Amino acid sequence: MFTTRPTLQGTFGMAATTHWLASQSAMAVLEDGGNAYDAAVAAGFVLHVVEPHLNGPAGEVPIILAPADGAVRVLCGQGPAPAGASVAHYTALGLDLVPGTGPLAAAVPGAFDAWLLLLRDYGTKSLAEVLRYAIGYAEHGHPAVERIGETVETVRELFETEWTSSAEIYLPGGKSVAPGGLLRNGPLAATWRRLIVEAESAATGREARIDAARRIWREGFIGEALADFAARPAMDTSGERHAGTLTGDDLVAFSASYEDPVTYDWRGWTVAKAGGWSQGPSLLQQLALLPQELPEYGSPAYVHLLIEGCKLAMADREAWYGDAAEVPLETLLSDDYNAARRALITGTASYELRPGSPDGRTPRLSRHALAVAAGEGAFDPLGVSGTGAGEPTMAPEVGRNGATRGDTCHIDIVDRWGNLVSATPSGGWLQSNPVVPALGFPLGSRLQMAWLEEGLPNSLTPGRRPRTTLTPSLALRDGVPVMAFGTPGGDQQDQWQLHFFLAVALRATVRGGLDLQGAIDAPNWHNDSFPGSFFPRTMRPGSVTVESRIGAETIAELRRRGHHVTVGGAWSEGRLCAVARDPETGVLSAAANPRGMQGYAVGR
């Protein structure tokens, strides 16, 4: 299989992330004696600095970890809706969707506490040791990737007229940073320096100081600044200025938490995902929908089968997934249920949104989802459903409202002791909310994924998590953890990850190990035949966006089968990362996506 670069192999440690500076910072921690969890935390905080258009400290992060001597666990860094974030409150403001930006879209921040809980419970380094890389890049600057300045330009008017605290950092002297130009964030560096000093003064010992830092985030100078700023009205995508619902009490009440993963067994593999509060189980459903005999890998019939299976799984996501109700995952992943669902797949493209009826229950979709499924407003006004590389995309004319779609980062790390970790940090983008001037970063906008309609699994509900698209993956072989992988990409994440996993599982190995780079580089695709998770929640029935490298024969056959095919760039679908460990030899592997010219794997 053609690859853009080799699958790295070694025995000491491997890191793969969506930005080379995060990957190298993680590797520096490993070289300094840290383990995979220390390295992941360092990389996570670096990503806040070098990919600020894709994530931030007040965003969220689900993490899947497989300790060398323990069971696979999920660490949930997705914060819930604040106590005041009810459907009634939002609809009383005249809203039918949660705005895509601004204080009303802010959930309780979850990323910071999750990273520190991971460091406390599984790491070995101090907070100062893992934060020093992020502090250095924030204080002294980092060469900006192209999309930072491009993103800022799309919201320039909003920053200059409304979100002026954001302009101070991202439009210094009235100019956005040029590609390769140094971008600094002095307030963020000062925040982390003050946090370290206060935590070290408040407690003695590594773990106690980490807990002290968590308290400062909740109720110290950071928590106070976040709550104060959330209460200030700011312009959002509704075209109005609204104050948020987040309070200091909400911050104090939240703690990241551990839970068991949801798993599915397929041909000797076990794939582990976060629960039904995420879209993670949709990947498992797509596996469960596969027939015993698969078409030839990469053939038009193979691509068609995966597209149609994805539509069914994502329809179930719309009807059954969410934190506001019990998700019937046991049935959704059962053989009988998926055999019946599989029978719905024919040789032609479906244009219907067809959720199933697990245990005889009647599916219920939101009024908005039913409307877009019926063709009312099903167009994509942002013009971004067909994009693929996982970068945030803005409306051509965002004006003062700042209509925007952000995206995500990803981290996978394996160390010489056999610890594996996969994390997908997101939210708190520079374009999600005004920067809190005292801190150097904004609140997030994850509440936009919840519906303003009562009685749905994903209804906006105080104290409940909005269903997230963030979905890291971990795979076991014969019960032993062997691979961590994931990608940015919103609703597309569990499409691209399925394609990657099957490429690994069905194709030949390289140098005795898994062909991670070949699976990442293989031509990819996605569909948007279901309501999107981001404001304004659009849908494109029958759509398929493919990389041109997929081939003219496959494109023609998909069109003959009734798919609306958009042919994207040759390297436009996905930003996957992956690491692996052979349990028999101890050989470690890693690979990262060439698309977007940012992702890199490092290791030795």
C-alpha positions in Angstrom: 0.0 0.0 0.0 1.3 3.5 -0.9 2.2 5.6 2.1 3.3 9.2 2.5 5.8 8.2 5.2 6.7 5.1 7.1 4.9 3.6 10.0 7.4 4.4 12.8 8.6 1.5 15.0 10.7 1.3 18.1 10.7 0.0 21.7 10.9 3.1 23.9 7.9 5.3 23.3 5.6 6.7 20.5 3.4 9.8 20.3 1.1 10.8 17.5 -0.9 14.0 17.6 -2.5 16.6 15.2 0.4 19.0 15.6 4.1 18.3 15.5 4.9 20.5 18.5 2.5 18.6 20.7 4.0 15.3 19.5 7.5 16.4 20.2 6.6 17.8 23.6 5.0 14.4 24.5 8.2 12.7 23.4 10.3 15.1 25.5 8.3 14.0 28.5 8.8 10.3 27.7 12.6 11.0 27.3 12.5 12.7 30.7 11.3 9.5 32.3 7.5 10.2 32.2 4.9 7.7 31.2 2.2 7.9 28.5 -0.2 9.8 30.8 2.4 12.5 31.7 3.1 12.8 28.0 -0.6 13.1 27.0 -1.2 15.9 29.5 1.8 17.9 28.3 0.6 17.4 24.7 -2.9 18.4 25.6 -1.8 21.7 27.1 0.5 22.4 24.2 -2.4 21.9 21.8 -4.4 24.6 23.6 -1.6 27.0 22.5 -0.6 25.8 19.0 -4.1 24.8 17.8 -6.3 27.5 19.6 -8.7 27.4 16.7 -9.4 23.8 17.5 -9.4 23.5 21.3 -8.8 25.3 24.6 -8.5 24.8 28.4 -12.3 25.5 28.9 -13.3 23.0 26.3 -13.8 19.2 26.8 -11.9 16.0 26.3 -12.9 12.3 26.5 -10.0 10.0 27.2 -9.6 6.2 26.9 -6.7 4.7 28.7 -5.3 1.2 29.0 -2.8 0.9 31.8 -0.3 -1.9 31.4 -1.4 -3.5 34.6 -5.1 -2.6 34.6 -8.4 -2.5 32.8 -9.4 -0.2 30.0 -11.2 2.9 31.4 -12.9 6.0 30.0 -12.1 9.4 31.6 -15.0 11.8 30.9 -13.9 15.4 30.5 -17.2 16.5 29.0 -18.9 19.0 31.3 -22.7 19.1 31.8 -25.2 21.8 31.1 -25.2 24.4 33.9 -28.0 24.4 36.5 -29.7 27.3 34.8 -29.5 25.8 31.3 -33.0 24.6 30.8 -35.1 24.3 27.6 -37.5 26.8 29.1 -34.8 29.4 29.7 -33.6 29.3 26.1 -37.0 29.2 24.4 -38.1 32.1 26.6 -35.4 34.0 24.8 -37.0 33.2 21.4 -34.5 30.5 20.5 -35.2 27.2 18.8 -31.6 26.1 18.7 -28.8 26.7 21.2 -26.6 29.4 19.6 -23.4 28.0 18.0 -21.2 30.6 19.8 -21.4 32.9 22.9 -22.0 32.4 26.6 -25.3 30.7 26.1 -23.5 27.8 24.3 -21.0 27.2 27.2 -21.3 24.0 29.1 -19.4 23.5 32.3 -15.7 23.3 31.2 -14.4 19.7 31.4 -11.0 19.5 29.8 -8.8 21.0 32.4 -10.1 18.8 35.3 -9.9 15.7 33.2 -6.3 16.3 32.2 -5.3 17.0 35.9 -7.2 13.9 37.1 -5.3 11.8 34.6 -2.0 13.3 35.7 -2.9 12.8 39.4 -4.1 9.2 39.1 -1.9 7.8 36.4 1.0 10.2 35.8 4.3 10.6 37.6 5.3 14.2 36.9 4.4 17.4 38.7 2.0 20.0 37.3 4.9 22.4 36.6 6.8 19.7 34.7 4.0 19.0 32.3 2.9 22.6 31.9 6.3 24.0 31.0 6.1 23.2 27.3 2.7 25.0 26.9 4.0 27.9 29.0 7.1 28.2 26.8 5.1 28.3 23.5 2.5 30.7 24.9 5.1 33.1 26.4 7.8 33.0 23.7 5.6 32.2 20.7 5.2 29.4 18.3 5.2 29.5 14.4 1.5 29.6 13.6 0.0 27.2 11.2 -2.0 28.6 8.3 -5.5 27.9 9.6 -5.1 30.1 12.7 -4.8 33.3 10.8 -7.4 32.2 8.3 -9.8 31.4 11.1 -9.2 34.8 12.7 -9.8 36.6 9.5 -13.3 35.0 9.1 -14.3 36.5 12.5 -12.3 39.7 12.2 -15.4 42.0 12.2 -16.8 40.2 15.3 -13.5 40.5 17.1 -13.1 44.2 16.3 -16.6 45.2 17.1 -17.9 42.8 19.8 -15.3 40.4 21.1 -12.5 42.9 21.6 -10.7 40.9 24.3 -10.2 38.2 21.6 -8.8 40.8 19.2 -6.1 41.8 21.7 -4.6 38.4 21.4 -5.4 37.3 17.9 -5.4 40.6 16.1 -2.3 42.3 17.6 -1.8 45.6 15.9 -4.9 44.9 13.9 -3.3 42.1 12.0 -3.9 38.3 12.2 -0.8 36.1 12.4 0.7 35.1 9.1 1.6 31.5 8.4 4.9 30.8 10.2 4.7 34.0 12.2 5.2 33.9 15.9 1.9 33.9 17.9 2.1 34.6 21.6 -0.5 34.4 24.4 1.1 36.1 27.4 -2.1 36.1 29.5 -2.4 32.3 29.2 1.3 31.8 30.2 0.7 34.1 33.1 -2.4 32.1 34.1 -0.5 28.8 34.2 2.5 30.4 36.1 0.1 31.8 38.7 -1.7 28.5 39.0 1.5 26.6 39.7 2.7 29.1 42.3 -0.7 29.1 44.1 -1.0 25.3 44.0 2.5 24.8 45.3 1.9 27.3 48.1 -1.4 25.6 49.1 -0.2 22.0 49.4 2.8 19.7 49.7 3.3 16.6 47.5 2.6 16.0 43.8 -1.0 14.7 44.1 -2.0 17.3 46.7 -0.7 20.1 44.6 -2.6 18.8 41.5 -5.8 18.7 43.6 -5.1 22.2 44.8 -4.8 23.3 41.1 -8.2 21.7 40.4 -9.7 23.7 43.3 -8.2 26.9 42.0 -9.7 26.2 38.6 -13.2 25.7 40.2 -13.3 28.4 42.9 -10.0 30.4 42.8 -8.9 33.1 40.5 -9.7 31.1 37.4 -13.2 30.0 38.4 -14.0 33.5 39.5 -12.9 34.9 36.2 -14.8 32.3 34.2 -18.1 32.8 36.1 -17.8 36.6 35.9 -17.2 36.5 32.2 -20.0 34.0 31.5 -22.5 36.4 33.1 -21.6 39.2 30.6 -23.8 39.4 27.5 -22.0 38.8 24.3 -22.9 38.6 20.6 -23.7 35.1 19.4 -25.0 33.4 16.3 -28.6 34.4 17.0 -27.6 38.0 16.2 -28.3 39.1 19.7 -26.2 39.6 22.9 -26.9 37.1 25.6 -25.4 36.3 29.0 -24.6 32.7 29.8 -26.0 30.3 32.4 -22.6 29.1 33.8 -22.1 30.1 37.5 -19.4 29.6 40.1 -21.6 26.9 41.7 -21.6 25.0 38.4 -17.8 25.1 38.3 -17.5 23.9 42.0 -19.9 21.1 41.4 -18.1 19.5 38.5 -15.4 16.8 38.6 -14.2 14.7 35.7 -15.0 11.0 36.3 -14.1 7.5 35.3 -16.4 4.9 33.7 -16.3 1.6 32.0 -16.0 1.7 28.2 -18.6 0.3 25.8 -17.1 -2.5 23.7 -17.9 -4.7 20.7 -16.1 -7.9 19.6 -15.3 -8.3 15.9 -13.1 -11.0 14.4 -10.8 -11.3 17.4 -10.7 -7.6 18.0 -12.5 -5.7 20.7 -13.1 -2.0 20.1 -13.6 0.2 23.2 -15.5 3.5 23.1 -17.1 6.1 25.4 -20.7 5.6 26.3 -24.0 6.8 24.8 -23.4 10.4 26.0 -21.0 10.5 23.1 -21.4 9.3 19.5 -18.7 6.6 20.2 -21.0 3.6 20.1 -22.0 4.5 16.5 -18.7 3.0 15.4 -19.5 -0.2 17.2 -22.9 -0.2 15.6 -21.3 0.1 12.2 -19.2 -2.9 12.9 -22.2 -4.8 14.2 -24.0 -4.1 10.9 -21.3 -5.6 8.7 -22.2 -9.0 7.1 -20.2 -12.1 7.7 -18.8 -11.9 4.1 -17.5 -8.5 3.1 -17.0 -7.2 -0.4 -13.5 -6.7 -1.6 -11.7 -4.1 0.4 -11.9 -0.7 -1.3 -14.3 -1.8 -4.0 -17.4 0.2 -4.9 -19.6 -2.4 -3.2 -17.4 -2.1 0.0 -17.7 1.7 0.1 -21.5 1.5 -0.6 -21.9 -1.0 2.2 -20.1 1.2 4.7 -22.0 4.3 3.7 -25.4 2.7 4.1 -24.4 1.1 7.4 -23.3 4.4 8.7 -26.6 6.0 7.8 -28.5 3.4 10.0 -26.1 3.8 12.9 -26.3 7.6 12.8 -30.1 7.5 12.6 -30.0 5.5 15.8 -27.6 8.0 17.3 -30.2 10.7 16.6 -33.1 8.7 18.2 -31.4 7.0 21.1 -28.0 8.6 22.2 -27.7 11.2 24.9 -27.2 11.8 28.6 -30.8 12.8 29.3 -32.2 9.3 29.0 -31.0 5.7 29.3 -29.4 4.5 26.0 -30.4 0.9 25.1 -26.8 0.0 24.0 -27.1 -3.7 24.8 -29.9 -4.0 22.2 -28.4 -1.6 19.8 -25.3 -3.7 19.6 -27.0 -7.1 19.7 -26.9 -9.6 16.8 -30.7 -9.9 16.3 -31.2 -6.1 16.2 -28.4 -5.6 13.7 -29.5 -8.5 11.5 -32.9 -6.8 11.1 -31.3 -3.4 10.5 -28.8 -4.9 8.0 -31.7 -6.2 5.9 -32.6 -2.6 5.2 -29.4 -2.1 3.2 -30.0 -2.6 -0.5 -27.9 -2.0 -3.6 -29.0 1.6 -3.9 -28.5 4.7 -1.7 -31.1 5.5 0.9 -32.3 9.0 1.4 -34.3 8.3 4.6 -33.5 8.9 8.2 -34.4 5.4 9.6 -33.8 4.9 13.3 -34.7 1.4 14.7 -37.0 0.3 17.5 -34.8 -1.4 20.1 -36.9 -3.6 22.4 -39.9 -2.5 20.5 -39.6 1.1 21.7 -40.8 3.8 19.3 -38.0 6.1 18.2 -38.4 9.8 18.7 -36.5 12.5 16.7 -36.5 16.2 17.4 -38.8 18.4 15.5 -35.7 20.0 13.9 -34.3 16.7 12.8 -37.6 15.7 11.3 -37.8 19.0 9.5 -34.4 18.7 7.9 -35.0 15.0 7.1 -38.2 16.1 5.3 -36.2 18.6 3.2 -37.1 21.7 5.1 -33.8 23.6 5.5 -31.8 20.6 4.7 -29.3 22.7 2.7 -26.0 23.6 4.4 -25.9 27.4 4.7 -22.3 27.4 6.0 -21.3 25.4 2.9 -19.1 23.1 5.0 -20.7 19.6 5.1 -18.6 18.5 2.2 -15.4 19.6 3.7 -13.2 16.9 5.1 -9.8 17.8 6.6 -11.2 18.5 10.0 -10.4 22.2 10.1 -12.9 24.7 11.3 -14.8 26.4 8.5 -16.7 29.6 8.5 -19.6 31.1 6.5 -18.4 33.3 3.6 -20.2 36.2 5.2 -20.1 35.7 9.0 -20.5 39.4 9.8 -21.0 40.5 13.4 -22.7 37.2 14.4 -19.6 35.1 13.9 -21.4 32.0 12.5 -18.7 29.4 12.7 -17.9 25.8 13.1 -14.9 24.8 15.1 -13.1 21.4 15.2 -10.9 19.3 17.2 -7.4 17.8 18.0 -6.3 14.3 18.8 -3.5 12.5 20.8 -2.4 8.9 21.0 0.6 7.7 23.1 2.1 4.4 24.0 5.1 4.0 26.3 7.8 1.4 26.9 5.8 -0.1 29.8 2.8 -0.8 27.6 0.5 2.0 28.8 -1.8 3.3 26.0 -3.9 6.5 25.9 -6.2 8.0 23.3 -7.7 11.5 23.8 -9.7 13.9 21.6 -9.6 17.4 23.0 -11.9 20.1 21.6 -14.0 23.1 22.3 -13.1 26.4 23.8 -12.0 27.5 20.4 -10.8 31.0 19.8 -14.0 31.5 17.8 -16.4 29.9 20.3 -16.6 32.8 22.9 -14.8 36.0 23.8 -11.4 35.5 25.4 -11.5 36.0 29.1 -8.9 38.8 29.3 -7.6 37.8 32.7 -7.0 34.2 31.6 -6.1 34.3 27.9 -8.7 31.7 26.7 -12.5 31.6 26.1 -15.3 29.4 27.3 -16.6 26.6 25.0 -19.8 26.1 23.0 -20.7 22.4 23.4 -24.3 23.1 24.5 -25.1 23.7 20.8 -25.3 19.9 20.4 -28.3 19.6 22.8 -31.9 20.0 21.5 -34.3 22.7 22.8 -37.1 20.2 23.0 -38.1 18.2 26.1 -38.2 14.5 26.3 -35.4 13.6 24.0 -32.2 11.6 24.9 -30.2 14.7 23.9 -32.5 17.4 25.3 -30.8 20.3 27.0 -31.0 19.3 30.6 -29.3 20.9 33.7 -26.6 18.6 35.0 -26.6 16.4 32.0 -23.9 16.2 29.3 -24.7 17.4 25.8 -24.1 14.5 23.4 -20.6 15.0 22.1 -19.0 14.1 18.7 -15.6 13.6 20.5 -14.8 9.9 20.3 -11.3 8.5 20.9 -10.8 4.7 20.3 -8.9 1.9 21.8 -8.6 -1.6 20.3 -7.7 -4.9 21.9 -6.6 -8.1 20.2 -7.6 -11.3 21.9 -8.4 -9.3 25.0 -5.0 -7.4 25.1 -4.8 -3.7 24.4 -2.8 -3.1 21.2 -3.9 0.1 19.5 -5.1 3.6 20.2 -6.5 5.8 17.5 -8.7 8.7 16.6 -9.3 11.8 14.6 -10.9 15.3 14.6 -13.9 15.8 12.4 -17.1 16.3 14.3 -19.8 13.9 13.0 -17.3 12.4 10.6 -15.0 11.0 13.3 -16.6 7.6 13.7 -16.8 7.3 9.9 -13.1 7.9 9.3 -12.2 5.8 12.3 -14.2 2.8 11.1 -12.5 3.0 7.7 -9.1 3.2 9.4 -9.8 0.3 11.7 -11.0 -1.9 8.9 -8.0 -1.0 6.8 -5.8 -2.1 9.7 -7.8 -5.3 10.5 -8.3 -6.4 6.9 -5.0 -5.5 5.2 -1.5 -6.9 5.4 1.0 -5.9 8.1 4.3 -4.0 7.6 7.6 -5.1 9.1 5.8 -7.5 11.3 3.5 -4.9 12.8 0.2 -3.2 12.0 0.3 -1.0 8.9 -0.9 2.1 10.6 0.4 4.6 8.1 -1.1 2.7 5.2 -4.5 2.6 6.8 -4.3 6.4 7.5 -3.2 7.2 4.0 -5.9 5.1 2.3 -8.5 7.1 0.3 -11.3 8.1 2.7 -14.9 9.4 2.5 -17.9 10.5 4.6 -21.6 11.2 4.3 -23.9 13.8 5.9 -27.2 11.9 5.6 -28.2 12.7 9.1 -28.7 15.9 11.2 -25.4 17.5 12.0 -24.4 18.0 15.6 -23.2 21.7 15.1 -25.3 24.8 14.7 -27.3 25.1 12.5 -27.8 21.3 12.5 -28.1 20.7 8.8 -28.3 17.5 6.8 -27.6 16.4 3.2 -29.6 13.3 2.4 -27.8 10.9 0.0 -24.6 12.9 0.1 -21.1 11.3 -0.1 -17.9 13.2 -0.2 -14.9 11.3 -1.4 -11.3 11.9 -2.0 -10.4 12.0 -5.7 -7.9 9.3 -5.1 -10.8 6.8 -4.5 -10.9 6.4 -8.3 -13.1 7.2 -11.2 -14.6 3.7 -11.3 -15.8 3.9 -7.7 -17.1 7.4 -8.1 -19.1 6.4 -11.2 -20.5 3.3 -9.5 -21.5 5.2 -6.4 -23.4 7.7 -8.6 -25.1 4.8 -10.5 -26.3 3.5 -7.1 -27.9 6.8 -6.4 -25.4 8.6 -4.2 -24.9 12.4 -4.5 -21.1 12.3 -4.8 -18.9 15.3 -4.1 -15.4 14.8 -5.2 -13.0 16.5 -2.8 -9.3 17.0 -2.9 -6.9 14.0 -3.1 -6.0 14.5 0.6 -9.0 16.1 2.2 -10.7 13.5 4.5 -9.7 13.0 8.1 -6.8 13.8 10.4 -6.2 10.4 11.9 -3.5 9.5 14.5 -2.6 6.0 15.8 -0.2 4.1 18.0 0.1 0.4 18.6 2.0 -2.1 20.7 2.7 -5.8 19.8 2.2 -7.6 23.1 4.4 -10.5 22.1 7.5 -8.5 21.0 7.0 -5.2 22.8 7.5 -3.4 19.5 5.8 0.0 19.4 4.3 1.6 16.2 2.9 5.0 15.4 1.6 7.0 12.4 -0.1 10.3 11.8 -2.1 12.0 9.1 -0.4 13.9 6.2 -3.7 15.8 5.4 -3.5 19.4 6.6 0.3 19.2 6.9 0.3 19.3 10.7 0.0 15.9 12.2 3.2 14.0 13.1 4.2 10.8 14.9 7.5 10.7 16.7 9.2 7.9 18.7 12.1 5.6 19.1 
